[in-house]
Amino acid sequence: MSQAAPPSPLKIWFLAARPRTLPAAIAPVLVGSALAKQLNDKFSVLAFLATALGSLLIQIGTNLANDYSDARRGADTEERLGPVRVTAGGLVPPKQVLKATWMTFALAFFVGLYLVSISGWPLLIVGLVSILAGFLYTGGPRPYGYEGLGEVFVFVFFGLVSVAGTFYVQTVTIDWEAIALAVPVGLLSAAILMVNNVRDMDTDRKAGKRTLAVRLGRDRTRLMYASTVLLAFPLAFIPWLAGSLGPGLLLVLLALPLTVKPIKTVRSAVDGPALNECLAETAKLEIAFCALLSVGILI
């Protein structure tokens, strides 16, 4: 019986980028751009595309760094329930993954230089800090992802920084609404990582990776996931309740049915395939939520 053909190089690098997590990079850019148009009547297509590309590259670079570092530290083993990791799975030599990590971060840096040229030097600091935080998530001497701070990183950089930073790129200012609406976006981004950590908590514990799920235990992490996902909805209404934006923000309620299946899955599932699908469903929830929120802002 013949063995299955190995995946093509293109597919291998596609897997390494972890496409199911990438909506967390694009969704905040939609919200920040919609806010800039509605509140300040400013929107540049080129700036939007550059911001989205930069955010996407930082996300991919972080994923590659995580792939390399987790394999080196022994967190990715054959017992792991998630999709294959290219370093631990022997699909790509570790040095190549590390090289691809820094090449991706370098591309993000050069995209960021364009954004700095149109919006000023503060973005240079934000970009450099974002890249450094992406690498130190599981890299460096004391990776904070191994101490239960991964969700905090995602909330800050794929919520607060992404939404407010996108708004700043378009307007060269920060309004409080950008911070307020960054909170529910960041919560949904963090929920994606929570699914990942619930799935991997047994192997993470063995490897000494003390994620939030490992620290809290399965039951409390399941409760936190449901609370995080559901809390995003009322928080999106704050600018409307404050009289700054209109009732169009209520459109996000159309995404509420998308919470049912992933919450149920996280509450009951322990197998890899179910939780892998749940991770994808949580990412779809975030992109649907942010798309509806963006439309609601504009109307």
C-alpha positions as CSV (number, residue, x, y, z in Angstrom):
1,M,0.0,0.0,0.0
2,S,1.6,3.3,-1.1
3,Q,2.1,6.1,1.3
4,A,0.3,9.4,0.9
5,A,2.3,12.0,-1.0
6,P,3.9,14.7,1.3
7,P,2.2,18.1,1.1
8,S,3.5,20.7,-1.3
9,P,5.8,23.5,-0.1
10,L,3.0,26.0,-0.7
11,K,0.6,24.0,1.5
12,I,3.2,23.5,4.2
13,W,3.7,27.3,4.5
14,F,0.0,27.8,4.3
15,L,-0.4,25.5,7.3
16,A,2.4,27.3,9.1
17,A,0.6,30.6,8.7
18,R,-2.4,29.1,10.6
19,P,-5.2,30.5,8.3
20,R,-7.9,29.9,10.9
21,T,-6.4,32.5,13.2
22,L,-6.0,35.2,10.5
23,P,-9.4,36.9,10.8
24,A,-8.1,38.2,14.1
25,A,-5.7,40.4,12.1
26,I,-8.3,41.7,9.5
27,A,-11.4,42.2,11.6
28,P,-10.1,45.1,13.8
29,V,-9.0,47.0,10.7
30,L,-12.6,47.0,9.4
31,V,-13.9,48.5,12.6
32,G,-11.1,51.2,12.9
33,S,-11.6,52.2,9.3
34,A,-15.4,52.5,9.6
35,L,-15.0,54.6,12.6
36,A,-12.6,56.9,10.9
37,K,-15.0,57.4,8.0
38,Q,-18.0,58.0,10.2
39,L,-16.5,60.2,12.9
40,N,-14.0,62.2,10.9
41,D,-15.0,61.6,7.3
42,K,-11.6,60.3,6.5
43,F,-10.7,57.1,4.6
44,S,-7.8,56.2,2.3
45,V,-8.0,52.9,0.5
46,L,-4.2,52.6,0.2
47,A,-3.9,53.3,4.0
48,F,-6.6,50.7,4.7
49,L,-4.8,48.0,2.5
50,A,-1.4,48.8,4.0
51,T,-2.8,48.6,7.6
52,A,-4.6,45.3,6.8
53,L,-1.4,43.8,5.2
54,G,0.8,45.0,8.1
55,S,-1.6,43.5,10.7
56,L,-1.8,40.2,8.7
57,L,2.0,40.0,8.5
58,I,2.5,40.5,12.2
59,Q,-0.1,37.8,12.9
60,I,1.6,35.4,10.5
61,G,5.0,36.2,12.0
62,T,3.7,35.6,15.5
63,N,2.4,32.2,14.3
64,L,5.7,31.2,12.7
65,A,7.6,32.3,15.9
66,N,5.2,30.2,18.0
67,D,5.7,27.2,15.7
68,Y,9.5,27.5,16.0
69,S,9.6,28.2,19.7
70,D,7.0,25.6,20.8
71,A,8.9,22.9,18.9
72,R,12.2,24.0,20.5
73,R,10.7,24.0,24.0
74,G,8.9,20.6,23.5
75,A,5.4,22.0,23.7
76,D,4.4,20.5,20.3
77,T,4.5,16.7,20.5
78,E,2.7,13.8,18.8
79,E,0.2,13.8,21.6
80,R,-1.0,17.3,20.7
81,L,-4.6,17.5,19.4
82,G,-4.3,20.5,17.1
83,P,-3.3,20.7,13.4
84,V,0.3,19.6,12.6
85,R,3.0,22.1,13.3
86,V,5.6,22.4,10.6
87,T,8.6,22.5,12.8
88,A,7.7,19.8,15.3
89,G,6.2,17.7,12.4
90,G,9.5,17.8,10.6
91,L,8.0,19.4,7.5
92,V,10.4,22.4,7.6
93,P,13.8,22.6,9.3
94,P,13.8,24.9,12.4
95,K,16.3,27.4,10.9
96,Q,14.0,27.9,7.9
97,V,11.0,28.5,10.1
98,L,13.0,31.1,12.1
99,K,14.3,32.7,8.9
100,A,10.7,32.9,7.6
101,T,9.6,34.4,10.9
102,W,12.1,37.3,10.7
103,M,11.4,37.8,6.9
104,T,7.7,38.1,7.7
105,F,8.3,40.6,10.5
106,A,10.7,42.5,8.2
107,L,8.0,42.8,5.6
108,A,5.6,44.1,8.3
109,F,8.2,46.7,9.2
110,F,8.6,48.0,5.7
111,V,4.8,48.2,5.3
112,G,4.8,50.1,8.6
113,L,7.3,52.6,7.2
114,Y,4.7,53.6,4.6
115,L,2.1,54.1,7.4
116,V,4.6,56.1,9.4
117,S,5.2,58.3,6.4
118,I,1.5,59.3,6.2
119,S,0.6,59.3,9.9
120,G,3.8,60.1,11.9
121,W,6.5,58.6,14.1
122,P,4.2,57.3,16.9
123,L,3.2,54.4,14.6
124,L,6.9,53.4,14.3
125,I,7.0,52.8,18.0
126,V,3.6,50.9,17.9
127,G,4.8,48.7,15.1
128,L,8.2,47.9,16.7
129,V,6.5,47.0,20.0
130,S,3.9,44.9,18.1
131,I,6.7,42.9,16.3
132,L,8.7,42.5,19.5
133,A,5.6,41.3,21.4
134,G,4.8,38.9,18.6
135,F,8.2,37.2,18.9
136,L,8.4,37.2,22.7
137,Y,5.0,35.6,22.9
138,T,6.7,32.2,22.9
139,G,10.2,33.2,22.1
140,G,13.1,34.7,24.1
141,P,14.3,33.7,27.6
142,R,11.0,34.2,29.4
143,P,8.1,33.9,26.9
144,Y,4.9,35.4,28.4
145,G,2.7,33.0,26.5
146,Y,4.1,30.3,28.8
147,E,2.9,32.3,31.9
148,G,-0.8,32.7,31.0
149,L,-0.5,36.1,29.4
150,G,-1.3,35.1,25.8
151,E,-4.9,36.2,25.9
152,V,-3.7,39.6,27.3
153,F,-1.3,40.0,24.4
154,V,-4.1,39.2,21.9
155,F,-6.6,41.5,23.6
156,V,-4.1,44.4,23.6
157,F,-2.5,44.0,20.1
158,F,-5.4,42.5,18.1
159,G,-8.0,44.6,19.9
160,L,-6.9,47.9,21.4
161,V,-3.8,48.5,19.2
162,S,-5.4,47.2,16.0
163,V,-8.6,49.2,16.1
164,A,-7.2,52.4,17.6
165,G,-4.1,52.1,15.4
166,T,-6.2,51.8,12.3
167,F,-8.3,54.8,13.3
168,Y,-5.1,56.8,13.9
169,V,-3.6,55.9,10.5
170,Q,-6.7,57.3,8.8
171,T,-7.2,60.4,11.1
172,V,-3.9,61.0,12.9
173,T,-5.9,61.3,16.1
174,I,-7.6,59.1,18.7
175,D,-11.2,59.4,19.7
176,W,-12.6,57.5,22.7
177,E,-15.0,55.5,20.5
178,A,-12.0,53.8,18.9
179,I,-10.9,52.6,22.4
180,A,-14.5,51.6,23.4
181,L,-15.1,49.5,20.3
182,A,-11.6,48.0,20.5
183,V,-12.6,46.2,23.7
184,P,-15.3,43.8,22.3
185,V,-13.1,43.2,19.2
186,G,-10.2,42.3,21.5
187,L,-12.4,40.0,23.6
188,L,-13.3,38.0,20.5
189,S,-9.7,37.8,19.3
190,A,-8.7,36.5,22.8
191,A,-11.5,33.9,22.6
192,I,-9.9,32.4,19.5
193,L,-6.7,31.8,21.6
194,M,-8.8,30.4,24.5
195,V,-10.1,27.6,22.2
196,N,-6.6,26.8,21.2
197,N,-5.4,26.7,24.8
198,V,-8.4,24.5,26.0
199,R,-7.5,22.0,23.2
200,D,-3.8,21.9,24.1
201,M,-4.0,22.2,27.8
202,D,-2.9,18.6,28.6
203,T,0.2,18.7,26.4
204,D,0.9,22.3,27.5
205,R,0.9,21.3,31.1
206,K,3.3,18.4,30.5
207,A,5.6,20.8,28.6
208,G,5.5,23.4,31.4
209,K,3.6,25.8,29.3
210,R,1.3,27.5,31.9
211,T,-1.3,29.0,29.6
212,L,-4.4,30.6,31.1
213,A,-6.3,27.4,30.5
214,V,-3.6,25.4,32.4
215,R,-3.7,27.9,35.3
216,L,-7.5,28.1,35.6
217,G,-8.4,24.5,34.7
218,R,-10.8,23.2,32.0
219,D,-14.1,24.1,33.7
220,R,-13.2,27.7,34.6
221,T,-11.7,28.3,31.2
222,R,-14.9,27.1,29.5
223,L,-16.9,29.5,31.6
224,M,-14.4,32.3,30.7
225,Y,-14.7,31.6,27.0
226,A,-18.5,31.8,27.1
227,S,-18.4,35.0,29.2
228,T,-15.8,36.6,26.9
229,V,-17.8,35.8,23.7
230,L,-21.1,37.0,25.1
231,L,-19.8,40.1,26.8
232,A,-18.6,41.5,23.5
233,F,-22.1,42.1,22.4
234,P,-23.4,44.6,25.0
235,L,-20.0,46.3,25.1
236,A,-20.5,47.2,21.4
237,F,-23.5,49.3,22.3
238,I,-21.6,51.8,24.6
239,P,-21.0,54.5,21.9
240,W,-24.7,54.4,21.0
241,L,-25.8,54.6,24.7
242,A,-23.4,57.5,25.1
243,G,-25.1,59.3,22.1
244,S,-21.9,59.3,19.9
245,L,-23.0,56.7,17.4
246,G,-26.4,55.5,16.2
247,P,-28.5,52.4,16.8
248,G,-26.9,50.7,13.8
249,L,-24.5,49.2,16.3
250,L,-27.4,46.8,17.2
251,L,-26.6,45.0,13.9
252,V,-24.0,43.0,15.8
253,L,-26.9,41.1,17.3
254,L,-27.3,39.3,14.0
255,A,-24.0,37.5,14.9
256,L,-25.4,36.3,18.2
257,P,-26.6,32.9,16.8
258,L,-23.0,32.2,15.8
259,T,-22.1,32.0,19.4
260,V,-24.3,29.0,20.2
261,K,-22.3,26.1,18.6
262,P,-18.8,27.2,19.7
263,I,-19.9,27.8,23.3
264,K,-21.5,24.4,23.3
265,T,-18.4,22.8,21.8
266,V,-16.0,24.4,24.3
267,R,-18.3,23.4,27.2
268,S,-18.4,19.7,26.3
269,A,-15.7,18.7,23.7
270,V,-12.3,17.4,24.6
271,D,-11.3,15.9,21.2
272,G,-9.0,17.7,18.7
273,P,-11.3,17.7,15.6
274,A,-14.2,19.3,17.4
275,L,-12.1,22.0,19.1
276,N,-10.2,22.7,15.8
277,E,-13.5,23.3,14.1
278,C,-14.6,25.4,17.1
279,L,-11.5,27.6,16.7
280,A,-12.5,28.2,13.1
281,E,-16.1,29.0,14.1
282,T,-14.9,31.5,16.7
283,A,-12.8,33.2,14.0
284,K,-15.8,33.3,11.8
285,L,-17.8,34.8,14.6
286,E,-15.3,37.6,15.1
287,I,-15.2,38.5,11.4
288,A,-19.0,38.5,11.2
289,F,-19.3,40.6,14.4
290,C,-16.8,43.1,13.1
291,A,-18.3,43.3,9.6
292,L,-21.7,43.9,11.1
293,L,-20.3,46.4,13.6
294,S,-18.5,48.3,10.7
295,V,-21.8,48.5,8.8
296,G,-23.6,49.6,11.9
297,I,-21.1,52.4,12.5
298,L,-21.5,53.7,8.9
299,I,-25.3,53.8,9.0
